[in-house]
C-alpha cells in the first residue's frame, strides 16, 4: 500500500517509469528530476503491487552510500525490499566470484588488492623500476581491465608502447599464482566467467529476473559487458541516468553506454524526466543553453513549475583577488547557504584565507584544507628549514622524502649529534655523515648542502622562484607528480603551483621568507572549524554531483582553466560542458558566474580570456556585474554584450567574450570562428555588430 500511495505523488513521467514493465527501459533523468525516488518506488512497486520475489531483483549503483540510501528508502516503503540484492558493481562482482570461486580459478578466501598493493606486487617483479613508473603501469593495467582487455589483446588504446603487454602479462601471472584479485578483476573476471560457463550464466540469469542500474551514465565498458551477460530476452532491465551528467571520463566512465543503450537492447522504451524540482527557470535556461551545444547527447529540456527567480549574474573581474572580494561581498551582504565552486582544488587557497580573516565559517568538501595537504606540508617544511636550521620537526619530515637511503638508524645518528652543534640540523648532518653507510652519508651530505646553498642564496628575486627551484631540486615536485592516480597527481602539482603563487608576493630574502611563513601559520591557526552548519561550502565542480545549495558561485570561467587548456579533443570539451551543466544545476535560487582577466600561475601574472561557455549563453539570460556593485551593466556592455556576434574585415565572424574598460578605453575581446582570440579598441578598430542568425 505504501508503494501505491507513493505512486500517487509522482508526476506523469515518473509514474510512467514506475509502472513500465516488459522490455528494457531507459529513464533519462535530468538534474533535480527525482530519479532516486523513482527507482526506489519502482523496487517497492514491483514487490508490493506486482508480487515480484525481492530475491529476484538486482539493483546496482556506484557508491556504497548510494546503495545504502536506496536500500533504506525502498525498505521504508516495502519491508520485503530488505531482501533485494542492492550493491555496487564491484561488490556484486566480488559476491559472484566468491559464490563461484572454483569455476573462476580462485579460492573462496581470496584477497582484493588496492592500488598500493598492485604497485607493491609490480615492484617484486621489477625491483629496479622507480615507483613513478610502476604507478603508471598500474594505472594502465587497471584501465585495460576497464575495457575488458587482456595482455594478448590490442592495448594501443591504453598505451602506444609495446612494453605494456609484457608487464601486464607478468603482473597477471604473478597475481594468479598468489590467488588474489585487484579491483579491475572484480568486474572483468565475472564477465569472463559468465561468458565461458553456460551453467553459471543460466543460473545467474534465472536468479535475477529484474536488473536495475542507477547512475548508468557513469558505467564503463566492463560494467556494460557485465550487464550484457546478466540479461537475456526474459530479463527486465531498467537503467536510470543522465547523459548530460557524465563527468567521470577520467575514471573510465563511457558516456556512449547510455547514448547507445537503445541499440544495445532492442525494444528499449525511453522515458524522460524533465521536470526539475530544484532550480529556478532562469538557472535552468543557462544550464541548457550551454549543454545543448554538445553533439553527443540524447536531448531533453529541463523545466520547472517554480515561478520567478532572479537572473543569473556574470561578473567579469580583473584578477583572482578581485574574484575573492566579489564572492565575500555577496556572502557578507546577503548571508545564506552558499557554495563556491572551482575547477581545481588549488583554487581554494585564496577563498580559505579570505573566509578565515573575515570570520566566516566554511567547510571544504572532498579535500583537506589547503595547508593540511601532504604536498603543501612538505613544501612548508622545506621553507621552514631554510628559515630555521634548528627546526628538527621539519628536518625529519623531508630529509628522506623522497627516499634517499636515510633510514631510522641514520636519522638517529644525526639527531644524536644535535646537542654538539647547538641544535643546528645542517651542521649535525654534516658531522654525522662520516659515521653513516656510504649511501646514507652521501645522501645526508647532499641534502644538507642543498639547504645550505638555498639559505645563502636568499637576498633577492622572488620567493616564488626560490621556492619552486628548491622543491624541485629536493625531488618533492617529482615525487608528488608521479602519484598512483593521475588525477590525484595532477591535483598535487596544481596545489604546489598555487603554493608557489602564494609566495610570489614576497621577496626571496630572509625577511620575505619569514613574513610569508608567518602569514601561513596565522591562517592555519585561525582556520574555522568545519561544520555542517557552515554557511559557505568550498567544493570542486566534480564533487558537487548529487548536492544542491541555495546560492552557487561558479568561479574561474576562463579558457585554459574551465574548460581546461592544452586539449581540443571534442570529447573532452563536451565533458567539460557537462561539468558546467552539473555545476550550474546545483543552484536552487541564485547563480553567479565569475571570469578573471588575469591570474597568477607559476608565480607569474598571466592573461586569460573568458570561457567559451560564456559565449554560448544568450546575452539576455545573464545580467552583468562588476566588483564594485552587483547588478550593474559592465561598462560598454550595452554596446558589445558578451555573447553578441560581431564581424571584422580581416578575421571574419566572431563572438564577444569580454567587454571592459582599461582606463578610459573600451576593450572588446572576440573569439572568431577560426578559433583566434583578439582584443580591440572599438574607437580605433570598428567592429560590426551582426545578428547571431547571420552565421
N, C-alpha and C positions, 0 to 999 in steps of 0.2 A: 504493500500500500504506500510505503514511503516513496518508492520509485515513481509510482503513478502520480503522487502529489507533486513531486519534483518536476515531473514531465509538464504539468500544467503551468509551471512558472517559466518555462523556456520560450524563447522566441520561435517563430515558424521554422527557420533554418535549423536551429539547434534541435527542435523537436523532430524534424525530418531525419536528422542524422541519428538520433537515438532510436527511432522506430525502424530504420532501414534494416532489412535482412536479405540474405541471398546475394551472391556475387561479392566482388570486392568493393570497398568504399574508401574514397579519399576525402577526408574532411579538411578542406583548405581553410585554415582558421587564421584570420588576420589578428594583428596585435590587439590585445584587450577585448577579444570577442568571446571569452568564456570557454575556451577549449577544454581546460581541465575539468570543468564542471560537466561538459558534455560527455567526456569519456568515462567519468565515474558514474554518472547517471545511466549511461549505456550498460555498464557492467551490472549495476543493480537491477536494471530493467530486464536484462537477459535472464537473470536468476529469478527475480521475484515475480515477473509477469509472464515470461515465456517458459519458465521451468527448466532452464538450462542448468546442467550439473556444474557447479562452480569449479570442480576439479578438471573440467574440460576447457577452461578458459586460461589462456596465457596472455598476460599483459606485460610489455617490456618498455622501458624508458632508459634514460641515460645517466641518472644520478640516483644514489641511494635515498637522498632526500625526497626526490620526486616520486620514487617508488613507495616510500613510506607514506607520503601525503595521499597518493592515490589509494593505497590500501585502507587508510583510516577513513577517508571520505566515502569510499564505496561501502565499507562495513557499517558506517553510521546509518546509511540508507537501507542496507540489506545485510544483516548479520552473517548470513551464509557466505557473503563475499570474502570473509576471512580465509576461506579455503581456495580462493583463486590464486594461481601462481603469478605473483606480481614481482618482477625482478628487473635489474638492469641487464643489458645484453651480456655483459661479462659474467655476471652472477649466474644467469641461466646457462651460459656455456660451461661454467665450472660444474654446475649441478649435473648437466648432461654427461660430461666426461666422467665424473665420479660414478654415476649410475651405470656407465658402460665402459669402465676403465680398461678391462681386459681387451675388449674389442678395439679400443683406441691405443693399445700398446702401453698402457700406464698401470701403475699400482694405485690402488684407491687412496693411498696416503701421500700422493704426490704433493709437492710444494709449488707455490707460484712465485716466480722471480719478479722483483720490481726492477726499476731502471738501474739502480746501483748494483743489484745482483747480476744483471746482464753484463755490465761493464766489468765486474769482478771476474765473471766467467771468461769473458774475452781476454782478460789480462793473463789468465792461466794458459791460454793458447798462444798469445802474442805478448810475452812479458816485456819486450823491449819497445813496444809501441807506446807513445805518450798517451796520457788519459784523454786528451782532446781528440786524438784520432780514434781511440776506442769508442768514445761517446758518439762520434759522428757515425761510425759503423753500426752502433747500437740503434741509432735513430733510423738509419736506412733499412736495417733488418725489420724493425717494427713497422715502418711504412710499407715494406714489401708484403708483410703479413696482412696489413690492412687491405691490400689489393689482391689477397689470396695467391701471392706469388711465392714459389719455392726456388731454391738455388738453381735448378735446371731450367727455369723459365726465363723469358726475356726481361731483364731487370733494367733496361735502358731508361724506362720511365722513372726509376728511382735514382740511378746513378749512371752517368755515361761511361765510367771507367770499368774495366774488366775485373778488377780485384774484388768487387763486392760479392760476386758469385762464389769465389773460393772462400772468402771469410765467412759468409753466410753458411756455406756447406760445413765448414769446420766447426762453427759455433753450434749449428743444429745437431751435428753428430755428437758433440760433447754433451749437449743438453739432453739428448735422448738417452745417452749412456747413463747419465745421472738419474734419469727418470722423472725430471721435473718439467715444468712448462713456464713460459713467460705470458704476459698479458695478451700478446698477439695470438698465441696458441689457443686462448680461451674462446676465440671465435673461429679461427682457421681450422683447428682440429675437429670441432663439431661439424663444420661444413664438410670436411673430408670424410668424416665418419658416416654422416648421413648420405653422402654421395656413394660411398663404397659398400655400405651394408644395407641391403634392401630390407631385411627383417627389422633392424633398428629404426630405419626410416619409416616403415609402415607402422610400427608400434608407436612411435612418437607422434605421427600424424593422427593416428586413431585416438591417442590420449588427448591431444589438443585440437579440438574441432573449431575453436574460436581463438583467433590471434589478433590482439590489438596492440598497436605501436604508437606511443606518444613521441612528440618532437622528431618526427620522421625526417625532417629536413637536415638533421644532424647525423644521419646514418652514413657509414662508409661502405665501400664496395663489399667487404667481407660480411658485414651485417646484412646487406641486401641479399647476398648469396645464402646466408643462413635462413632468411625468411623464405626464399625460394625453395629451400629443402624442407622446411617445416610445413609448407602448404601444398595441397593438391586441389583438384577441382571441387572437392566437397568441403574444404576449409573456408570458414568465414573469416576474411581478412579485412581489418579496418585500420587504416593509418591516419594519424592526425598530425598536421604540420603546417608550416608557413614558408613557402619558398622565399618570401621576402625577408625572412629572419634567419636565413642560413649564413652564419658568420664565422664558422669554425673550419674553414678550408685548411688552415694551417695545422689543424689536428687530424686531417684526413677526411673530414665531412665532404660528401659528394652531393651537391645540390641537384645533380641530374637524376638522382634516385627518385626525388619527388616530381621532377619535371617530366620524367618518362614513366611514371608509375602506371598510367592507364595503358601504355604499350606493353609493359611487362606483365600486367594482369588484365587480360582482355575482359571486357564486360564491366569494367570499373564504373561506378557512379561517382561523380564529383559533386560535393555539396560545399558551397562557400559560406563561411561565417564572416560576414562583412560588417555587422553592427558592432560598433565599438562602445564599450561601457566605461571607458577610462578618460578619454581626452575630449577636448572641445573641438568643434568643427574646424576653426582656423588652424589648429595644430595638425589635425589630420590632413588638411589641404597641403600644408608644407611637406609633410612626410610623403604623401602620394605624388606631389609634383616632382620630387627627385627620383624616387624608386621607379616611376613609370618610364624613365629613360633606359632602364635595363631591358635588354632583349631576351635574356634567359629567365622568364617568369611566366607563370600561368595566367596572371592577371586577375585583379579584384580591386574593388574600390571601397575603402572604409567609410562608414557614415555613422552618425550618432544622433540620438534624439535630444542630446543636451543642447540647450539654446544659449545664445550669447557667447561670451568668451572673447578676451582681448586678442588683438592681432599679435602674432609672434614678432619679436623685435630683433633687428640686426644692428650690432654696434661695430663700426669699422674703427679700430683703435690704433694708436701709434705703436705700442710695443707690449710685451707681456706684463710690464709693471703697470701700465695703464689698464690692461685687462684685469689684473687682480684688483685694482682700485675700483673699477667699474662693478665687478662682482660683489665686493664688500659693500659698495654703496647701495646696491639693490637689496642685499641682505639686511643691512642696518636700517634702511628706510622703511622697508616693509617686511618685518620678520615673519617667516613662515617656513614650512618644510621645504628645503632647497637641496638640489643635487647639482654639484659642479662636475661635469663630465669632461674627460680629456682622452686623447688617443693613446698616450703613453704614460706609464707610471711616473716617469721623471718629471712630468709637468706638475705633479702635485706639490713640489717643494715650495714654490713661491706662495701658493694658496695656504699651505700649512703654516708657514711663517707668519703670514698676514693675519690669519684667523687667530693664531696664538696671541699675537700682540694686541689684537682687538678684543680679546677675551671672549670670543665666540666659540661655544662648544662645537666640536665636529667629530666625525668618525671617518675612517678610511675603510672601504670595503675591498676585500680581495688582495690586500698587500699590507706590508708593515709600513709604519711611519717612515718617512724618508731617511732620517738619520739613524734608524734602527736596522736598516737593511745591511746585510753582511758586507757587501762590496763597499758601502759607504763607511761602515765602521773600520774596514781595512784601510781605506784611503785616509780617514781621520787619524788612525794610529800612526801612519807614516808621517803626517804633518806634525802630530804631537811629539813624536820622537825627534823630529828636526828642531822643534821649538825647545824641547827639554830632553837632553840626552840621559837624564836620570829617570825617565818615565819607563819603569820596568814593565808595567802592565802593557803598554803599547808595544814595547820591545818583544815581549813574549807572544803577542798576537801575530806579529808579522815576520819574525826572524826566520821561521821555517815555513813561510807561506808565500809562494808555492814551495813544495818540499825541496829542501836543499841538502838534506842529509844531516841536519842539525837536530838530532833526536833528544829524548828526555835526558839522557846521561850527559850529552854535550851541553845542553842548556843548564843543567845543574852545575857543571864545571864553571860555566860563565858566571852564573849568579853567585857562586861561592866566592868569586873574585871581586864582587861588587864593593865589599867593605874596604878592600885595599885601594880602591880607586874612587873614593868619595861617592859611590853610587852611580858613577858615570858608566852606563852600559856599553858605550862605544869603546872606552878605554879598557874596561874589563874584558870585552870580547877580544880585542887585540892582544891583551896579555895572556888570556886563556887559550888562544888558538893553538899555541905550540903544544899544549897538552891534549889536544883532540886528535882524532884519526885524521889521516891525510885529507880525505874528502870533506869532513866536517870542519877541519881547520881552515881549508881553503875557502869554503863557503862562508864561514864566520868572518874571515878577514875581508872578503869581497863585500859582504853585506855592510860591515862597519865602514869600509872605505866609501861606499856609495852614499851612505847617510852623511858622512863627514864632508864629502865633496859638496853635497847639496847644501849643508849648513854654511859652508864657506862661500857658496855662490849667492847667498842672499844679500842683495844690495841694490837691485834694480830690476826693471822689467815688470811683467805682470805675474801675479801669483798664480793665475790660471795656467800659464805656460810652465812655470816651475812645477806645479802640482802634477800636470799631465805627464811631463817628462819623467818625473821621479817615480810615479806609479807604474809607468810603462817599463822603466829601467829595472825596477824590482820584480817585474813579472806578474804583478797583480792584475793589470789590464788584460793580459792574455789569459790568465787563469780564469777570470770571470767570463771572458768572451768565448771560452770553449766548454761551457756547461753542457750537461746532458741534453737538456731540452733546448732547441734552438730559439724558441720564443722567450724562455727564461733568460738564456744567454744574451739575447738582444736587449731585453729589458735591463739587465745588469749593466750592459755597456751604456745604454741611454742614461741610466742613473749616474754612472761615473761621469758621463759628459755633462750632465746637469750640475754635478758637484764641482766640476771644473768651471762651469759657467758662474756658479755662485762665487768662486774665488776670483773671477775676472775683475771684480770691482775693487780689488785691493792690490797694492804694490808687493812685489816679491822682496820684501825687506823683513827684518826681524819684527819691526813694529806692525807691518801689514799682516804678517802671519799671526801674530798674537791677537790682533784685532779680529781677524777672521775666525780664529778658534774660539774667541770669547763670544762672538755673535752666535756661533753654532751651539755652544754649550748653554747659552741663555735660552735659545729657542728650545733646546731639548728639555731643560729644567722646567720650562713653563708649559710644556705640552699639556693640552686639555685631556681629561680622561675621556676615553672612548665610551660612548653611551648610546643606547638605543633611542634615548630621548633627545640626542643632539639634533639641533635644527638644521645643521649642514652636513651633507654627505659628500665626500670626495671619492670619485669612482671612475675607473676606465669604462669606456663605452662597451667593451666586451663583457664586463662584469655586471652590466645593468640588466641583462637578459632576465625577464621574469619579475623585475622590480617596477615600481611606479612612485612618483613624487608629485607634490602639488606644483612645484616650480622646478624647471630644469634649465640649466645654463650649459649649452654645448660650446666649449671653448676650442680655440686653435683651428678654426676653419680656414686653413691656408694650404696652398699647393705645396707638396713636399712633407706636410705633416698630416693632413687629412683632406684628400687621400694621400697616402704615403708616396714619397717620391722614388725615382730610380726604376720604376717598373710600369710600363704602359700596357702590360698584359690585360686584354679586355676582361678576362675572367676576374683578375684581381680588382680592377676598377669597379666591376659590378658588385663584387663582395663588399667593397668599401661603401658603395651606395646603400647596400642592405644594412650595413652597420650604421649609416646615418639614419636610415628609417627606424632602426631599433632604438637609437639614441633619442630621436625626436618623440617617438610614441611612448616614451617613459613618462611624459609630462601629462598631468591631469588638467591643470588650469592655465599655467603660464609657461611660455617658451622664449628663451633668449639665446641668440647666436652671437658669437664674437669672432672677429678676424683681425689679426695684427699685421701691420706693415713691416715690422722689424722684430726679430728675436735674437737673443744671444745663444749661439750654438758654438761649441768647441772654443768657448772663450772669446768669440768674435761676434760682432753685430752683423746680422745677415738680413738682406732684403727679402720679403715674401710677398706673394700675390694672393688674393683671396681664392679660396677653394672653388673649383669648377662647379661644385654642387650649389653654391650660392647663385651662380649664373643660370642654374636650371630651375630656380624658383621664380615664378612670375613676380614682378616688382610689386604688384598690388596686394600680394599676400603678406608682405613684410612692411613694418614701419621701421624707420631708420633712427638710430640713437647715436649720441656721442657720449664720451666720458663725462662731459660737463653737465649733461642733462638728458635723461632717458626720455624718449618720445619725440625729440626734436628732429626734423629732417636734417640729414647731413648737408653741410654747405655745398651748394651746387648740385645736390641730389635731385632737385626738381628738374634740372635741365638734362642731366645724364644719370638716370636711376640705374642702380645695379641690376643687371639682367636685361637692360634695354639693348636693342640691336642698333648698330652703327655701321657706317661704310667709310672706308678710307681708300683714296685713289691708288695707293701703292700696295696696301695689304689686303684689300677686299673687305668681306663681311666679317663682323665680329660682335662680341657681347661685352658690355661694360662689366668689369669685375670689381672695380672700386672707383670712388669719386671723393676726393678730399682736397683741402687747401694746404699748400705749402707756402707759408707766409701769406702774401696777397694773391698768389697764383692758384688757380683751379687746376688740379692734376687729375686726369682721367686715365685709368688703366683699362686696356681692352685685350681680351683673348680672341684671336682671329681663328677662322675655321681651319687654317693651316696648322694651328697649334701654337703659333708665335704669340708671345705676350709683349705688349709695348705700352709705354706711357706717353701721354700727350698733354700739351698745354693748349686747350681749345682756342685761347686768344690768338695764338700764332699758327696753329695747325687745325683748321676746322674739321670736325667730324660730322658727317651727315647722319642724322637720325633717321632710321627706317623702321617700317613695320616688321615685326618678327615673322609675319606671314610671307614677306618677300624673299625669305631664304629658308 
